[in-house]
């Protein structure tokens, strides 16, 4: 699910990969765990003075080491602001106050499998702060959400999506 939001003319952009069945298959878990690890590695180096291209390199090298480099989503990040994709330079250096996405993804078309995790991040003086940290990100939390154990309203909306998907099969 790729979700955009706007508040007081500023934007947000989040993505979560969810298992329609309610539980990730073993293969989905494997790929999801690589994407989550790539995101965590980027978060660790995200701080003032780091170039945006370095964030991409960090994630890309990890995914390549896992054997999925050819399936890595084209870019790790984009800036957020008055537009969901605010203009910026690929070689820009992070500075405090910037808000960016961190969104690694692995897409394997021949398996009809794609995983992306996108979160919004505020660059601070000492590192970064994930603005979407309260949302489910881990495999366990996503599965709990899908099973209705993390909020009835969210679960009801996801259940409708699941029913529509089942109808198409």
N, C-alpha and C positions, 0 to 999 in steps of 0.2 A: 504494500500500500504506500503510495507516494502522496503525501498530504501537504498542502500549502496552507498558510494562514496569514492573516493580515491584522495588525492592530495599530491604530493611530498612524496609518500609512506606512508602517514598517512590516516587513515580511518574515515569514519563517518557512522552513522546508524540511520535512522529515520523511523517512522511508523505513518501513519495517517489512521484512519478509515473514509471512505467516504460513503455517501448514493448514491447508483447507480442511484436512481430515481431523485436525486438532492435535496431532502429534507429528513431529518430524520423523521421516524415515531415517535409517542409519546413514544413507548417502547424503540426505539433506543436512543431517547433523554435522557430518564431516565438513561439508562446504561451508555451512553457517559458522562453525567454529573457526575456520580459517579467516573468514571475513571479519568476524568479531575480533580475532587476534590482530589482524592488520589494522583495524580501527584503533585498538588499544595502543598499538605501537606508535601510530601517528599521534595520538593524544599525549603520549609521553614526551614527544619532541616538540610539540606545538607550544611555542613561546616567542616573545619578541626577538627579532633578529634572524629568525629562521625563514628561509625562502619558501614560498608556496610550492615550488618545484621539488624541494627537499621532502615535503610531506608526501608528495606523490611517489618519489623515489623510495622512501621508507616502506610504504605499503606495497609497492610494485615488487621490490626485491624480496620481501617476505612471501608474497604470493608465488613468485617464481620459484623460491626455495621449496615451496610446498608442491610444486609441479603444475601450477595452473596459470603461469604467466600469460599464456596466449589467450586466456579467458578473463583477464583482469579488465574491469570497467575502465573506460578511457581516461577519466580524470578522478582524482581523489577529492576535489573540493571546488567550491565556487563561493563567491562573496554574497552576503545578504545585506539588504538595506531597503531602500525604497522600491527596489525591484527584487524578484526572487533570484535572478541572476544579475546582480549588479555588475557593471563593467569593471574590469581590473586587468592587470598585467600578469601574465603567467610567471614572470620572474620577480613579482612583488615580494617585498619582505614584510613579515608580520610585525605589526605594531599594536600596542595596547589600545583597546577600543574597537578593533576590527571584529566583525562577526562573520564567520565562515561556516560552511558545512564540512563535515568529515564523513565521506560516504564511499568507502571501498565496496566493490562488488565483484563477484565472479559469475560469469554467464557462460553456460555450457550448452550451446544450442542443440547439439546432437543428442543430449539427454533431456532436452526441454526443462532445464534446471537453471534457475538464476537466483542469486542471493545478493541483496544489497542492504546495508544498514546505514542510514543517514541520520546524523544528529547535528544540531546547531551548536556552535562553540563561540564563546567570547574570549578573545585573546586578552589576557590581563598582564599586569606588570611582571608577574612571576611565572606565568605559564598560561593555562587556559581553564575555562570553566564551561562544562557541558550544560547548556541551557535546557536541554531536554533530558537531563539525567533521571528525572522521576518516572520516565516512561519505560515500559518493559523492553529489555535488550537481550537478555540471556535466553538460551534455549529453554531453560526451566520456566522463566517468567512468561515467555511467549506461549508456551504450552498451557500454563495456568490460566492465562488470559483467554485462550481458546476454549478452555474447559469451564469458563465462567467463574473462576475463583479469584478474579482480580477486578471485579466490578460488573454488576448486572447490566448497566446501560451499554457499555462497550461490548459485552458478550452478546447482547440481543442484536446489535447492529452487525456484528461479525457473523452471527448465526444466519441472518438474512442473506448475507453475501454467500455463505456456504450453501444455503438452499438454492440460490440462483445457479451456483456452479454445478450442483448436483443435477438440477433440471436440464442443464445443457449436455450432460453426459448421456 
